[in-house]
Amino acid sequence: MKSLLYRIIPAGRTARDVLRVLSGSLATTALNFFVSIGIARLVSVDAYGLFGTANVMLTLVPMVVDAGLSVSLVRFLGDGRHDRRQLLSTILTVKLLTGAVMVLAALLLREPLAVALFGSDDHALLLVIVAVGCAIANVAMALQAYSQAGRDFVGFTLQTLLPTLVKCIAVLVLVITSTVSLLSVVAVTSLATVTGLVYGIWRHRRDLTPQPSPAVLGQLLAFGKWIALTGILSALLMRTDMFMLTVYGDSRQVGFYYAAFQLAFAFPLVTMSVTNVLLPMATGIRGAEERRRYVHRVLRFTPVVAALAAAVVLLAPVVVPLLFGQRYVAAAAPFAILASVFILGMIVTPLGLVILSINRPELQTFTFLVQLAVNVVVDYLLIPQQGATGAAWGTFAAKVAGALLTFLLVRRYVFGREGCRQRHDGAADEQARIGVAK
């Protein structure tokens, strides 16, 4: 066991960085989860559904308008050939402009947007508050990426953790003062992000200089196009059910689904943690035989994952009412469906990393595009009749389609003709390298 851990988590500074990021992620997710449960118990199911829609927007919109710039920033700073301050200045300028446009659009179109997203123009103020929160989060993403690129993982973790701590304290104050309402909890969730932004500005204050470059922006966008598209599709995939429920269901069903999703999302958290550790190793694979060994090692855990999924499905009717209260009994079935397919991701996601080692990121983009299409179609067919359960089946169908595509791609590019050709090319390259050495 000890040797296995040393193989997974490298020693030294990298190990400390991994532990910092993972501990911060776990703490943030746990705090958000308990706050979400508290809000679910304090407001009506309908209000909780609207809160869930707002929370989804706060996560999704900044990722979409980021357009891969944050990942590109990390990549360009890592090669050491670009001016750090100019890169940061360029991205911050773009994000400030896009944030201003978002807030202005929310102010001018607040009523029709509120009807489209929340089902009523009574929530126009709610929409504006969410837009402000999205603008703040969008800028904060750049500063967090800057910390990540500089391997300042203390700053990176604190920029994630501080807003969550502020949100917890603010919700507690709302409870003590008996001022808990849909508007107040959304305002707290939206504006708490400013804490991470202010901390990021303070931490990188010496590098904040006004020197944006259109040429640098073009390079950043050119590099990040596939990453941006994959990220947008992934984010949309995780949030499609909520928006489809808002359109074809009602806020009560959204509340049930959001409760189920919040609880089931504990499993993607584990998957993301494992992926963060495996990513450098998986993308560094160069030989066909090494890719095959990696795939076999991942598939070895399939029986364990299957047993875990079965246990979660059996316990779902007990766990959901215990945590959220008897009002959320209807969330048990969506939770069981979501949790089972998210657990499947513990195998599929690490398996898909091997595709990155063959420099074909567009294959991942295609996979997410297919999943999104499947999700939308199944949601459209099932949500009107089954509500939250139908939405969960939409995600289930999408993830299963993604798993099948991933297995087919691995079979072709690792075990099929492509894999054999890569093995032959790799052997030829090795012989050439030996010849040069001689």
C-alpha positions in Angstrom: 0.0 0.0 0.0 2.8 2.4 0.9 4.6 1.8 -2.5 1.3 2.3 -4.3 0.7 5.7 -2.6 4.2 6.8 -3.6 3.5 5.9 -7.2 0.2 7.9 -7.2 1.3 11.0 -5.2 4.9 12.1 -5.8 7.1 13.1 -3.0 8.3 16.6 -2.0 6.7 19.9 -3.0 4.3 18.3 -5.5 2.8 16.1 -2.7 2.3 19.1 -0.5 0.7 21.0 -3.3 -1.7 18.1 -4.1 -2.7 17.8 -0.4 -3.3 21.6 -0.2 -5.5 21.7 -3.2 -7.4 18.5 -2.3 -8.0 19.6 1.3 -9.2 23.0 0.2 -11.5 21.4 -2.3 -12.9 19.0 0.2 -13.4 21.7 2.8 -15.1 24.0 0.3 -17.4 21.2 -1.0 -18.3 20.1 2.6 -19.2 23.6 3.7 -21.2 24.3 0.6 -23.1 21.0 1.1 -24.0 21.8 4.7 -25.1 25.3 3.8 -27.2 23.9 1.0 -28.9 21.5 3.4 -29.5 24.3 5.8 -31.1 26.5 3.2 -33.2 23.5 2.0 -34.6 23.2 5.5 -35.2 26.9 6.0 -37.1 27.8 2.8 -39.9 26.2 0.8 -39.2 23.5 -1.8 -40.2 26.0 -4.5 -37.8 28.7 -3.2 -35.0 26.1 -2.9 -35.5 25.2 -6.6 -35.1 28.9 -7.6 -32.0 29.1 -5.3 -30.7 26.1 -7.2 -31.2 27.7 -10.6 -29.4 30.9 -9.3 -26.5 28.8 -7.9 -26.2 26.9 -11.2 -25.9 30.2 -13.1 -23.2 31.4 -10.7 -21.2 28.3 -11.6 -22.0 28.0 -15.3 -21.9 31.5 -16.6 -18.4 32.4 -15.5 -17.1 29.1 -17.0 -18.8 29.9 -20.3 -17.6 33.5 -20.7 -14.1 32.5 -19.6 -13.6 30.9 -23.0 -10.6 28.9 -21.9 -8.6 32.0 -21.0 -7.8 30.8 -17.4 -6.4 27.5 -18.6 -4.5 29.3 -21.4 -3.0 31.6 -18.8 -1.7 28.6 -16.8 -0.2 27.1 -20.0 1.4 30.3 -21.3 2.9 31.2 -17.9 4.3 27.7 -17.6 6.5 27.9 -20.7 8.3 31.0 -19.3 8.4 32.8 -22.7 5.8 35.4 -22.0 5.6 38.4 -19.8 3.6 37.5 -16.7 2.2 40.9 -16.1 1.1 41.4 -19.7 -0.7 38.1 -19.7 -2.5 38.8 -16.5 -3.4 42.4 -17.6 -4.7 41.2 -20.9 -7.0 38.6 -19.4 -8.2 40.9 -16.6 -9.1 43.6 -19.1 -11.2 41.1 -21.1 -12.9 39.8 -18.1 -13.7 43.3 -16.7 -15.3 44.2 -20.1 -17.3 41.0 -20.3 -18.5 41.4 -16.7 -19.7 44.9 -17.4 -21.6 43.7 -20.5 -23.2 40.9 -18.4 -24.4 43.3 -15.7 -25.6 45.9 -18.3 -27.5 43.2 -20.2 -29.1 42.0 -16.9 -30.2 45.5 -16.1 -31.7 46.2 -19.5 -33.3 42.8 -20.0 -34.0 41.8 -16.4 -37.8 41.1 -16.8 -37.7 38.9 -19.9 -34.6 37.1 -18.6 -36.2 36.6 -15.2 -39.3 35.0 -16.9 -37.0 32.7 -19.0 -34.8 31.6 -16.1 -37.0 31.9 -13.0 -40.4 31.6 -14.5 -41.6 35.1 -13.3 -40.7 38.8 -13.8 -41.1 39.1 -10.0 -37.5 37.8 -9.8 -35.9 40.5 -11.9 -33.9 41.9 -8.9 -32.8 38.3 -8.2 -31.4 38.1 -11.8 -29.5 41.3 -11.5 -27.9 40.1 -8.2 -26.9 36.9 -9.9 -25.4 38.8 -12.9 -23.2 40.9 -10.5 -22.0 37.7 -8.8 -21.2 36.1 -12.2 -19.1 39.2 -13.2 -17.2 39.0 -9.9 -16.6 35.3 -10.2 -15.4 35.7 -13.8 -12.6 38.1 -12.8 -11.7 36.1 -9.7 -11.1 33.0 -12.0 -8.2 34.8 -13.7 -6.5 35.6 -10.4 -7.0 32.1 -9.2 -5.5 30.7 -12.4 -2.5 33.1 -11.9 -1.9 31.6 -8.5 -2.1 28.1 -10.0 0.3 29.0 -12.8 2.8 30.3 -10.2 2.4 27.2 -8.1 1.1 29.5 -5.3 -1.3 26.8 -4.1 -1.8 28.4 -0.7 -3.2 31.5 -2.5 -5.1 29.2 -5.0 -6.8 27.3 -2.1 -7.6 30.4 -0.1 -9.2 32.1 -3.1 -11.6 29.1 -3.2 -12.1 28.7 0.5 -12.6 32.2 1.7 -15.8 33.0 -0.2 -17.3 29.8 1.1 -16.4 30.7 4.7 -17.9 34.1 4.3 -21.1 32.6 2.8 -21.4 30.2 5.8 -21.0 33.1 8.3 -23.5 35.3 6.4 -26.1 32.5 6.2 -25.7 31.9 10.0 -26.3 35.7 10.5 -29.4 35.4 8.4 -30.6 32.6 10.6 -29.9 34.4 13.9 -31.6 37.6 12.7 -34.5 35.6 11.2 -34.0 37.3 7.8 -33.7 34.1 5.7 -35.4 34.5 2.3 -34.8 33.5 -1.3 -33.5 37.0 -2.1 -31.2 37.1 1.0 -29.6 33.7 0.4 -29.0 34.3 -3.3 -27.5 37.7 -2.5 -25.1 36.1 0.1 -24.1 33.4 -2.4 -23.6 35.8 -5.2 -21.7 38.5 -3.4 -19.5 36.3 -1.2 -17.3 35.7 -4.3 -16.0 39.3 -3.8 -13.9 38.0 -0.9 -11.8 35.7 -3.2 -11.5 38.6 -5.7 -10.2 41.0 -3.1 -7.8 38.5 -1.6 -6.5 37.7 -5.1 -6.0 41.4 -5.9 -4.1 41.8 -2.6 -1.9 38.7 -3.1 -0.9 39.7 -6.7 -1.0 43.5 -6.2 2.6 43.8 -7.4 1.8 42.2 -10.8 -1.3 44.3 -11.6 -0.1 46.6 -14.3 -2.3 48.1 -17.1 -0.6 46.7 -20.2 -3.1 44.5 -22.2 -2.0 43.2 -25.6 -4.4 42.3 -28.4 -1.7 40.0 -29.9 -1.4 38.1 -26.6 -5.2 37.8 -26.4 -5.2 36.2 -29.9 -2.6 33.7 -28.8 -4.5 32.8 -25.7 -7.8 32.3 -27.5 -6.1 30.3 -30.3 -4.6 27.9 -27.8 -7.7 27.6 -25.6 -10.4 27.0 -28.3 -10.7 23.2 -27.8 -10.2 23.5 -24.0 -12.8 26.2 -23.9 -15.3 24.3 -26.0 -14.9 21.1 -23.9 -15.2 23.1 -20.7 -18.4 24.8 -21.9 -19.9 21.5 -23.0 -19.0 19.9 -19.7 -20.5 22.7 -17.7 -23.6 22.7 -19.8 -23.9 19.0 -19.4 -23.8 19.3 -15.6 -26.5 22.0 -15.6 -28.8 21.0 -18.5 -31.3 19.2 -16.3 -31.8 22.2 -14.0 -32.6 24.5 -17.0 -34.8 21.9 -18.7 -36.7 21.4 -15.4 -37.2 25.2 -15.1 -38.7 25.3 -18.6 -40.7 22.0 -18.7 -41.3 21.4 -15.0 -41.8 23.6 -12.0 -39.8 25.1 -9.2 -40.8 22.3 -6.8 -39.4 19.6 -9.1 -36.2 21.8 -9.5 -36.0 21.8 -5.7 -36.1 18.0 -5.5 -33.6 17.6 -8.3 -31.2 20.2 -6.9 -31.2 18.4 -3.5 -30.5 15.1 -5.2 -27.8 16.6 -7.3 -26.1 18.3 -4.3 -25.9 15.0 -2.5 -24.8 12.9 -5.5 -22.1 15.4 -6.4 -20.0 14.0 -3.6 -18.9 11.3 -6.0 -17.7 13.5 -8.9 -15.7 15.3 -6.2 -13.8 12.1 -5.5 -13.4 11.5 -9.3 -12.0 15.0 -9.8 -9.6 14.5 -6.9 -8.3 11.2 -8.4 -8.2 12.9 -11.9 -6.1 15.8 -10.6 -3.5 13.3 -9.3 -3.6 11.0 -12.4 -3.6 13.8 -15.0 0.2 14.4 -15.1 0.9 10.7 -15.3 -1.8 9.9 -17.9 -0.9 12.8 -20.2 2.8 11.9 -19.9 2.3 8.4 -21.3 4.1 8.0 -24.6 4.2 4.3 -25.6 1.3 2.1 -26.7 2.2 -0.6 -24.2 2.3 1.9 -21.4 -1.2 3.1 -22.4 -2.5 -0.4 -22.3 -1.1 -1.1 -18.9 -2.7 2.2 -17.7 -6.1 1.1 -19.0 -5.8 -2.3 -17.4 -5.0 -0.7 -14.0 -8.0 1.6 -14.2 -10.4 -1.2 -15.2 -9.2 -3.3 -12.3 -11.3 -1.2 -10.0 -14.6 -1.9 -11.9 -15.9 -4.5 -9.4 -15.3 -2.1 -6.5 -17.1 0.7 -8.3 -20.1 -1.5 -9.2 -20.5 -2.6 -5.5 -20.4 1.0 -4.3 -23.1 2.0 -6.9 -25.3 -0.9 -5.7 -24.9 0.1 -2.1 -25.8 3.7 -2.7 -28.9 2.8 -4.7 -30.1 0.6 -1.8 -29.4 3.3 0.8 -30.9 6.3 -1.1 -34.5 6.1 0.3 -33.0 6.3 3.8 -30.2 8.8 3.3 -32.1 11.6 1.4 -34.9 12.1 3.9 -32.4 11.8 6.8 -30.3 14.7 5.5 -32.9 17.0 3.8 -36.1 16.1 5.8 -39.3 14.3 4.9 -40.3 17.0 2.4 -37.6 15.7 0.1 -38.6 12.0 -0.1 -39.3 12.5 -3.8 -35.6 13.4 -4.3 -34.5 9.8 -3.3 -35.1 8.3 -6.8 -33.2 11.1 -8.6 -30.4 10.8 -6.2 -30.1 7.0 -6.7 -30.0 7.5 -10.5 -27.5 10.3 -10.4 -25.2 8.7 -7.8 -25.1 5.4 -9.7 -24.0 7.1 -13.0 -21.6 9.5 -11.2 -19.9 6.5 -9.5 -19.5 5.1 -13.0 -17.4 8.2 -13.7 -14.8 7.0 -11.3 -13.8 4.5 -14.0 -14.7 6.4 -17.2 -13.0 9.8 -16.4 -9.6 8.4 -15.5 -9.9 6.1 -18.5 -10.6 9.1 -20.8 -7.4 10.8 -19.7 -5.4 8.4 -21.9 -6.9 10.1 -25.0 -5.0 13.3 -24.0 -1.7 11.4 -24.3 -2.3 11.0 -28.0 -2.8 14.7 -28.5 -6.4 14.4 -29.7 -8.4 16.9 -27.4 -11.1 17.2 -30.1 -12.1 13.7 -29.3 -13.1 14.7 -25.8 -15.0 17.7 -27.2 -16.9 15.4 -29.5 -17.7 13.0 -26.6 -19.2 15.9 -24.5 -21.1 17.2 -27.5 -22.8 13.8 -27.9 -23.6 13.6 -24.2 -25.1 17.1 -24.2 -27.4 16.2 -27.2 -28.5 12.9 -25.5 -29.2 14.8 -22.3 -31.4 17.4 -24.0 -33.4 14.9 -26.0 -34.1 12.6 -23.0 -34.9 15.5 -20.7 -37.4 16.8 -23.4 -39.1 13.5 -23.5 -39.2 12.6 -19.8 -39.3 15.8 -17.7 -43.0 16.7 -18.6 -44.2 13.3 -17.2 -41.6 12.4 -14.6 -40.2 15.8 -13.4 -37.0 15.5 -11.4 -36.7 11.7 -12.0 -36.9 12.3 -15.7 -34.2 14.9 -15.5 -32.0 12.4 -13.6 -32.6 9.8 -16.3 -31.4 12.4 -18.8 -28.1 12.7 -17.1 -27.9 8.9 -16.7 -28.4 8.4 -20.5 -25.9 11.1 -21.3 -23.2 9.7 -19.0 -23.8 6.1 -20.3 -23.5 7.4 -23.9 -20.2 9.2 -22.9 -18.9 6.0 -21.3 -19.6 3.9 -24.4 -17.9 6.5 -26.6 -14.9 6.6 -24.3 -14.6 2.8 -24.4 -14.8 2.8 -28.2 -12.1 5.5 -28.4 -9.8 3.6 -26.0 -10.4 0.4 -28.0 -9.5 2.1 -31.2 -6.6 4.3 -30.1 -5.1 2.0 -27.5 -6.0 -1.6 -28.6 -7.0 -1.2 -32.2 -5.2 -0.3 -35.4 -4.3 3.2 -34.2 -2.7 1.7 -31.1 -0.7 -0.7 -33.2 0.4 2.0 -35.5 1.5 4.2 -32.5 3.4 1.3 -31.1 5.2 0.8 -34.4 5.9 4.5 -34.7 7.1 4.6 -31.1 9.5 1.7 -31.7 10.9 3.4 -34.8 11.4 6.6 -32.8 13.2 4.7 -30.1 15.5 3.0 -32.6 16.2 6.4 -34.3 17.0 7.9 -30.9 19.4 5.0 -30.1 21.1 5.4 -33.5 21.6 9.1 -32.9 23.1 8.4 -29.5 25.6 6.0 -31.0 
